[in-house]
Amino acid sequence: MPTQKPRYTVIVDEELLKEIDDFRFENRYASRSAATLELIRIGIEQLKKEKEASSSNQEHTGT
């Protein structure tokens, strides 16, 4: 079923593709795209947490 969502292509090496596939099968995602989207979401959330922690640490140390 076609989607109206924006699309783009990501080129990865064999090692990263294997890691994506391993994540996909371990977590029972229906497709590489679904697994890749979840990995992106996880990464973005982690970056937000690290940024918040860094900001918090700077406020407490005065730097």
N, C-alpha and C positions, 0 to 999 in steps of 0.2 A: 504494500500500500504506500503510495507516494506521500511524502511529507512536505509541508511548506516551510519547515525549519531551515535556517541557513546551513550550508554544508561547506566543509573544506577538507583537504587531504593532508594527512600526516605521514611522513616517510620515516620509518624506524629501521634499525638494524635487526639482524636475526635474533640477537640476544634479548633485546627489548621486546620483540614480538613474542618470543617464548614466554617472557615474564607476564605479558598481557594475557596470553592464552592460558597460562597456569592460573592466574587470578580468575580468569573467566570460568574455567572448569571447576576450580575449587569452590567458587561462590555461585555456580550454576546460572551464570548470565546467558541469555539466549543468543547473544552475538558479541563479536569483538567490539562493535560500536557501543553496545550497552556497557560492557566491561570498561572500555576506555573512558566513557563518560563518567562512570563512577570513580575511576582512578583520578580523573581531572577534578571532580568535586572534592574528593578526599584531599588532594594536594592543595587546592584553593583554601579549604577549611583550615588545614594545617598552617599554611602561610598566614592566614588571618590570626590564628591563635599565637603564632610566633611574633607577629607584629604587635599584637596587644600586649603580650608578655614583655616585649622589648620596651614598649612605651611605658608600661607600668614600672619596669625596673629603672628607667631613666627618670621618672617622676620621683621615685623613692631615693635615688642616689643624687638627684639634682644635676644630672648631666644631660 
